[in-house]
Amino acid sequence: MGRNKIALPGPGDVLRQTLPNGITVLARENFISPSVIIDGYFISGSEDDPVEREGVASFTMDVMERGTHQRPFEQLYEEVESVGAVFGFSAGVHITSFGAKGLAEQLPLLLEICNDVMRNPAFAPEQIEHARAELLSTLREQEFDTRARAARAFHELTYPIGHPYQRQVTGMPGTVAQLKAADLRAFHKRNIAPRGMVIAIVGAVKAQLALETVQNVFGDWEGDRPARSPLPDVPALTDRREQYVPLPEKTQTDLVLGWPGPSRRSPDFLACQLANTVLGVFGMMGRLGEQVRSQNGLAYYVYSSLEGGAGPGPWQAIAGVHPSQVEKAVELILTEIHRLRDETVSARELEDSKSYLIGSLPLRLETNEGVAGTLTHIERYDLGLDYLQRYQERIRAITALDVQAAARRWLNPEAFTLGISGPPRS
């Protein structure tokens, strides 16, 4: 039996409305299962961290979901888990994402819990210290993780000092250890507000009822946060920047090689995405996997990653290799970058990469979680509710020359950043 064709979400079946307080609601009905998904974000992230308080946004969100004035920690999670539901918050650079999942009849409860966490966090001293201990443990583990240290070295070398992409979203052990309850309360008061928030609801709830439920729960919340300054410029790289972070007792070396890439709103983002697919992403080996891993056996893993986002997120080649093979792996990666810039991709390779991008879209939309996440992504980057209907046509329209032009614009094999971490060099 063939797979049923998935109806792409779009203007015909997605309700979109912005409430008077600035919250945008997206709702899509799906009665195949009895569940409902909430996926949303509000404008708060590590971009708002004061210089001397790196990590305060992430730490604030972590503590916020550990209890409110009305629902202490144990009561909050008992209330959620007793109905088989889940919820969570996660701070990023520019936004904080939040979500919940449960049975459709629990939608009012789930929205009310999200609302309570956002507006009435208790910042209980014992929960602050529990959260701090857990975070410091994670950060200390990362200090001995070769992939994490290579990635940090890449960001610190690629982006100017003070740029949000140069710093760690979760902060550093030294800054997290110094954060006080007053810092968290001040961050919350200044930065958490309804204007600009987006809430997507997908599942076994009528779209109009979902909208009305959001209005009932969040409609009395007023306020805005301070305007942000534009992101600092990120100059193009003009030389090779490299940092090696030695970690004793490690047997594998991880490397991150790359450049500041396009924002998600860049006109050539989809061409860059196709070029990245040619290089190689998980699930499709691509050129890097073929050359570095299959033919030469140099890497335990290797792939390329294009982040996009609100600003010039990184475009990277990432690999784990034996310490003796670092330079050879770097040489092969740069050879493939040269090739992508100097030659147009073959018709077969172009078609295979297009088919991969087009074919993976329905897979992301098979679940309510996938649909809700896609809707918030579309709203975040002003792609338009008809984006999914236009997606295949736009991918099909990309030419081999478009891919080559994207590579030439963003990938310079003579000027790049290389972060490496592994056993000390002999």
C-alpha positions as CSV (number, residue, x, y, z in Angstrom):
1,M,0.0,0.0,0.0
2,G,1.4,3.4,-0.9
3,R,1.8,6.3,1.5
4,N,-1.2,8.6,1.6
5,K,-0.5,12.0,0.2
6,I,-0.2,14.5,3.0
7,A,-2.2,17.7,2.6
8,L,0.2,20.6,3.0
9,P,-0.8,23.2,5.7
10,G,-1.7,26.5,4.1
11,P,-4.1,29.4,3.9
12,G,-7.0,27.1,3.3
13,D,-6.7,25.2,6.6
14,V,-4.6,27.3,8.9
15,L,-6.3,30.0,10.9
16,R,-4.1,32.9,11.6
17,Q,-5.0,35.9,13.8
18,T,-3.1,38.4,15.9
19,L,-4.7,39.4,19.2
20,P,-4.9,43.0,20.4
21,N,-2.0,42.4,22.8
22,G,0.3,41.3,20.0
23,I,0.2,37.5,20.3
24,T,-0.2,35.7,16.9
25,V,-2.2,32.5,17.0
26,L,-1.9,29.8,14.3
27,A,-4.4,26.9,14.5
28,R,-4.8,23.8,12.3
29,E,-7.3,21.0,12.9
30,N,-6.3,17.3,12.8
31,F,-8.8,14.8,14.3
32,I,-6.9,11.7,13.3
33,S,-5.6,11.4,16.9
34,P,-7.1,12.8,20.1
35,S,-4.0,14.8,21.0
36,V,-3.1,18.5,20.7
37,I,0.3,20.2,20.3
38,I,1.2,23.7,21.4
39,D,4.4,25.1,19.8
40,G,5.3,28.7,20.4
41,Y,7.9,31.3,21.1
42,F,8.3,34.7,22.6
43,I,11.0,37.4,22.0
44,S,13.6,36.7,24.7
45,G,17.0,35.0,24.4
46,S,20.7,35.1,25.0
47,E,20.8,38.2,22.7
48,D,19.4,40.0,25.7
49,D,22.1,38.8,28.2
50,P,24.0,41.7,29.7
51,V,27.8,41.3,29.0
52,E,28.5,40.5,32.6
53,R,25.5,38.1,33.0
54,E,26.1,35.6,30.1
55,G,23.6,32.8,30.4
56,V,21.0,34.7,32.4
57,A,18.3,34.2,29.7
58,S,18.7,30.4,29.6
59,F,19.0,30.1,33.4
60,T,15.9,32.3,33.9
61,M,13.8,30.0,31.6
62,D,15.1,26.9,33.4
63,V,14.0,28.3,36.8
64,M,10.7,29.6,35.5
65,E,9.5,26.2,34.6
66,R,10.3,25.0,38.2
67,G,7.3,26.5,39.9
68,T,5.1,29.6,40.0
69,H,3.5,31.5,42.8
70,Q,0.3,29.5,42.3
71,R,1.9,26.1,41.5
72,P,5.1,25.2,43.4
73,F,7.4,22.7,41.7
74,E,5.8,19.5,42.9
75,Q,2.2,20.7,42.3
76,L,3.1,22.0,38.8
77,Y,4.5,18.7,37.6
78,E,1.8,16.6,39.3
79,E,-0.9,18.6,37.6
80,V,0.8,18.1,34.2
81,E,1.8,14.5,34.6
82,S,-1.5,13.4,36.2
83,V,-3.2,14.0,32.8
84,G,-0.4,12.4,30.8
85,A,0.8,15.7,29.4
86,V,4.2,17.3,29.0
87,F,5.5,20.9,28.7
88,G,8.8,22.7,28.4
89,F,10.7,26.0,27.7
90,S,14.0,26.4,26.0
91,A,15.9,29.7,25.5
92,G,17.8,30.3,22.3
93,V,19.8,33.2,20.9
94,H,16.9,35.4,19.7
95,I,13.7,33.6,21.0
96,T,12.6,31.3,23.8
97,S,10.6,28.3,22.5
98,F,7.9,26.7,24.5
99,G,5.6,23.8,23.9
100,A,3.2,21.3,25.4
101,K,1.4,18.1,24.4
102,G,-1.6,16.3,25.8
103,L,-5.2,15.2,25.0
104,A,-7.3,17.8,23.2
105,E,-9.6,18.3,26.2
106,Q,-6.5,19.4,28.2
107,L,-5.8,22.4,25.9
108,P,-7.1,25.0,28.4
109,L,-5.0,23.5,31.2
110,L,-1.9,23.4,29.1
111,L,-2.3,27.0,27.9
112,E,-3.0,28.1,31.5
113,I,0.2,26.4,32.7
114,C,2.3,28.0,30.0
115,N,0.7,31.4,30.9
116,D,1.3,30.9,34.6
117,V,5.0,30.0,34.0
118,M,5.5,33.0,31.8
119,R,3.8,35.5,34.0
120,N,4.1,34.3,37.6
121,P,7.4,32.4,38.1
122,A,8.3,32.0,41.8
123,F,12.1,31.9,41.5
124,A,12.1,29.9,44.7
125,P,15.6,29.9,46.2
126,E,15.8,26.1,46.4
127,Q,14.8,25.7,42.8
128,I,17.4,28.3,41.7
129,E,20.1,26.3,43.4
130,H,18.9,23.0,42.0
131,A,18.8,24.4,38.5
132,R,22.3,26.0,39.0
133,A,23.8,22.6,40.2
134,E,22.3,20.8,37.2
135,L,23.5,23.4,34.7
136,L,27.0,23.7,36.2
137,S,27.3,19.9,36.0
138,T,26.3,20.0,32.3
139,L,28.7,22.9,31.6
140,R,31.6,21.1,33.3
141,E,30.9,18.0,31.2
142,Q,31.1,20.1,28.1
143,E,34.5,21.3,29.1
144,F,35.7,17.8,28.4
145,D,33.6,17.2,25.2
146,T,35.7,17.5,22.1
147,R,32.8,18.3,19.8
148,A,31.5,21.0,22.2
149,R,35.0,22.6,22.6
150,A,35.6,22.6,18.8
151,A,32.2,24.3,18.2
152,R,32.9,26.9,20.9
153,A,36.3,27.6,19.4
154,F,34.7,28.1,16.0
155,H,32.1,30.6,17.3
156,E,34.7,32.6,19.4
157,L,37.0,33.0,16.4
158,T,34.3,33.6,13.7
159,Y,32.1,36.2,15.3
160,P,33.2,39.6,16.8
161,I,33.5,39.9,20.6
162,G,30.1,40.8,22.1
163,H,28.1,39.4,19.1
164,P,25.3,37.1,20.3
165,Y,26.7,34.3,18.2
166,Q,30.1,34.6,19.8
167,R,28.8,33.8,23.2
168,Q,27.4,30.6,24.8
169,V,23.6,30.5,25.1
170,T,23.8,28.7,28.4
171,G,26.6,30.8,29.7
172,M,29.9,29.7,31.2
173,P,30.5,28.1,34.7
174,G,31.9,31.4,36.0
175,T,29.0,33.5,35.0
176,V,26.3,31.0,35.9
177,A,27.8,30.6,39.4
178,Q,27.4,34.3,40.0
179,L,23.8,34.7,38.9
180,K,21.4,35.8,41.7
181,A,17.7,35.6,42.1
182,A,17.5,39.4,41.6
183,D,19.2,38.9,38.2
184,L,16.6,36.4,37.1
185,R,13.7,38.6,38.3
186,A,15.1,41.6,36.6
187,F,15.6,39.7,33.3
188,H,12.0,38.4,33.5
189,K,10.5,41.8,34.2
190,R,12.3,43.5,31.4
191,N,12.1,40.9,28.6
192,I,9.1,38.6,29.0
193,A,6.1,40.2,27.3
194,P,3.2,39.1,25.0
195,R,3.9,41.4,22.1
196,G,5.6,39.4,19.3
197,M,4.7,36.0,20.8
198,V,3.5,33.2,18.5
199,I,1.4,30.2,19.5
200,A,0.7,27.4,17.1
201,I,-2.0,24.8,18.1
202,V,-2.4,21.7,16.0
203,G,-4.6,18.7,16.8
204,A,-8.0,17.5,17.6
205,V,-9.4,21.0,18.4
206,K,-11.5,23.2,16.2
207,A,-9.3,26.1,15.0
208,Q,-11.8,28.7,16.2
209,L,-12.0,27.1,19.6
210,A,-8.2,27.0,19.8
211,L,-8.1,30.8,19.0
212,E,-10.8,31.5,21.6
213,T,-9.0,29.5,24.3
214,V,-5.7,31.4,23.7
215,Q,-7.7,34.7,23.9
216,N,-9.4,33.6,27.2
217,V,-6.1,32.6,28.8
218,F,-3.6,35.2,27.4
219,G,-5.9,38.0,26.4
220,D,-5.6,40.1,29.6
221,W,-1.8,40.1,29.4
222,E,-0.5,43.5,28.2
223,G,3.0,44.7,27.7
224,D,6.0,45.0,25.4
225,R,9.7,44.5,25.9
226,P,12.4,47.0,25.0
227,A,13.4,47.3,21.3
228,R,16.6,45.5,20.4
229,S,19.5,47.1,18.6
230,P,20.3,45.7,15.2
231,L,22.7,42.7,15.3
232,P,26.3,43.8,14.9
233,D,27.9,43.3,11.5
234,V,29.9,40.2,10.9
235,P,32.8,41.0,8.5
236,A,33.6,38.4,5.9
237,L,36.6,36.2,6.9
238,T,39.8,37.3,5.2
239,D,42.3,34.6,6.5
240,R,42.5,31.2,8.1
241,R,41.7,31.3,11.8
242,E,42.4,28.2,13.8
243,Q,42.3,27.1,17.4
244,Y,43.3,23.7,18.8
245,V,41.8,22.9,22.3
246,P,43.8,20.0,23.8
247,L,41.9,17.6,26.0
248,P,44.0,14.9,27.7
249,E,42.9,11.3,27.7
250,K,40.8,11.7,24.6
251,T,41.3,9.4,21.7
252,Q,39.2,11.2,19.0
253,T,39.6,14.7,17.5
254,D,36.6,16.7,16.5
255,L,36.8,19.6,14.0
256,V,34.4,22.3,13.0
257,L,35.4,24.2,9.8
258,G,33.2,27.0,8.4
259,W,32.1,30.5,7.8
260,P,29.4,33.0,8.8
261,G,26.5,32.0,6.6
262,P,23.3,33.4,5.3
263,S,20.3,34.4,7.4
264,R,17.1,32.5,6.9
265,R,15.7,35.6,5.1
266,S,18.6,35.8,2.6
267,P,17.2,35.6,-1.0
268,D,19.7,32.7,-1.8
269,F,19.0,30.7,1.4
270,L,17.3,27.8,-0.5
271,A,20.2,27.7,-3.0
272,C,22.5,27.5,-0.1
273,Q,20.4,24.8,1.4
274,L,20.7,22.8,-1.8
275,A,24.4,23.4,-1.9
276,N,24.6,22.1,1.7
277,T,22.7,19.0,0.7
278,V,25.2,18.4,-2.1
279,L,28.0,18.6,0.4
280,G,26.3,16.2,2.8
281,V,23.8,16.1,5.6
282,F,22.7,13.3,7.9
283,G,20.6,10.8,6.0
284,M,22.4,11.6,2.7
285,M,26.1,11.1,2.5
286,G,26.9,13.7,-0.1
287,R,30.4,14.6,-1.2
288,L,31.9,14.9,2.2
289,G,30.8,11.5,3.2
290,E,31.9,10.0,0.0
291,Q,35.4,11.6,-0.1
292,V,36.3,11.9,3.6
293,R,34.7,8.8,5.0
294,S,33.9,6.2,2.3
295,Q,36.8,6.6,-0.1
296,N,39.6,7.6,2.4
297,G,38.3,6.2,5.7
298,L,39.4,9.3,7.6
299,A,36.3,10.2,9.6
300,Y,34.1,8.4,12.2
301,Y,31.5,10.8,11.0
302,V,31.3,13.9,8.7
303,Y,28.5,16.1,7.6
304,S,27.7,19.7,6.6
305,S,25.4,22.0,8.5
306,L,23.6,25.2,7.5
307,E,22.0,27.0,10.4
308,G,20.2,30.0,8.9
309,G,18.3,31.9,11.5
310,A,17.7,35.6,12.2
311,G,21.4,36.5,11.6
312,P,24.4,35.1,9.8
313,G,24.4,31.7,11.4
314,P,27.3,29.4,10.7
315,W,27.7,27.2,7.6
316,Q,30.0,24.4,8.7
317,A,31.6,21.1,7.9
318,I,31.9,19.0,11.0
319,A,33.8,15.8,11.5
320,G,35.3,13.4,14.0
321,V,38.6,11.9,13.0
322,H,41.7,10.1,14.4
323,P,44.2,12.7,15.7
324,S,46.7,11.8,13.0
325,Q,44.3,12.5,10.2
326,V,43.2,16.0,11.0
327,E,45.1,17.8,8.3
328,K,44.2,15.3,5.7
329,A,40.5,15.5,6.5
330,V,40.7,19.4,6.4
331,E,42.5,19.1,3.0
332,L,39.7,16.9,1.6
333,I,36.9,19.1,3.0
334,L,38.5,22.2,1.3
335,T,39.0,20.2,-1.9
336,E,35.2,19.7,-2.0
337,I,34.6,23.4,-1.2
338,H,36.8,24.3,-4.2
339,R,35.0,21.8,-6.4
340,L,31.6,23.2,-5.4
341,R,32.8,26.7,-6.3
342,D,34.7,25.9,-9.5
343,E,32.4,23.4,-11.1
344,T,28.7,23.2,-11.6
345,V,27.1,20.2,-10.1
346,S,25.9,17.5,-12.4
347,A,22.3,17.2,-13.5
348,R,22.0,13.9,-11.7
349,E,23.5,15.2,-8.4
350,L,21.3,18.3,-8.6
351,E,18.2,16.2,-9.2
352,D,19.1,13.8,-6.3
353,S,19.6,16.7,-3.9
354,K,16.3,18.4,-5.0
355,S,14.5,15.1,-4.5
356,Y,15.9,14.8,-1.0
357,L,14.8,18.3,0.0
358,I,11.3,17.9,-1.5
359,G,10.8,14.3,-0.3
360,S,11.8,15.1,3.3
361,L,9.2,17.8,3.6
362,P,6.2,15.5,3.9
363,L,8.0,13.4,6.5
364,R,8.4,16.5,8.7
365,L,4.6,17.1,8.4
366,E,3.4,13.6,9.3
367,T,3.0,14.5,12.9
368,N,1.2,17.3,14.7
369,E,4.6,18.3,16.3
370,G,6.1,18.6,12.8
371,V,3.2,20.8,11.5
372,A,3.2,23.0,14.6
373,G,7.0,23.5,14.4
374,T,6.8,24.3,10.7
375,L,4.0,26.9,11.2
376,T,6.0,28.7,13.9
377,H,9.1,28.7,11.6
378,I,7.0,30.1,8.7
379,E,5.7,32.9,11.0
380,R,9.1,33.6,12.5
381,Y,10.7,34.3,9.1
382,D,7.7,35.9,7.4
383,L,7.6,33.2,4.7
384,G,3.8,33.4,4.2
385,L,1.2,30.8,4.9
386,D,1.4,29.6,1.2
387,Y,5.1,28.8,1.7
388,L,4.7,25.0,1.7
389,Q,2.5,25.1,-1.4
390,R,5.3,27.1,-3.2
391,Y,8.2,25.1,-1.7
392,Q,8.5,22.4,-4.3
393,E,8.3,24.9,-7.2
394,R,11.0,27.0,-5.6
395,I,13.3,24.1,-5.1
396,R,12.8,22.9,-8.6
397,A,13.6,26.3,-10.0
398,I,17.1,26.3,-8.5
399,T,19.8,25.8,-11.1
400,A,23.3,24.4,-11.0
401,L,24.5,28.0,-11.6
402,D,22.5,29.1,-8.5
403,V,24.2,26.5,-6.4
404,Q,27.6,27.5,-7.7
405,A,26.9,31.2,-7.1
406,A,25.8,30.4,-3.5
407,A,29.0,28.5,-2.8
408,R,31.1,31.3,-4.3
409,R,29.4,33.9,-2.2
410,W,29.5,32.2,1.2
411,L,32.2,29.5,1.1
412,N,35.8,30.7,0.8
413,P,38.4,27.8,0.9
414,E,41.2,30.4,1.5
415,A,39.6,32.2,4.4
416,F,37.7,30.2,7.0
417,T,37.6,29.3,10.7
418,L,38.7,25.9,12.1
419,G,38.0,24.8,15.6
420,I,39.7,21.6,16.7
421,S,39.6,19.7,20.0
422,G,41.2,16.4,20.9
423,P,44.2,14.8,22.6
424,P,47.2,17.1,22.9
425,R,49.4,17.2,19.8
426,S,52.7,15.4,20.1
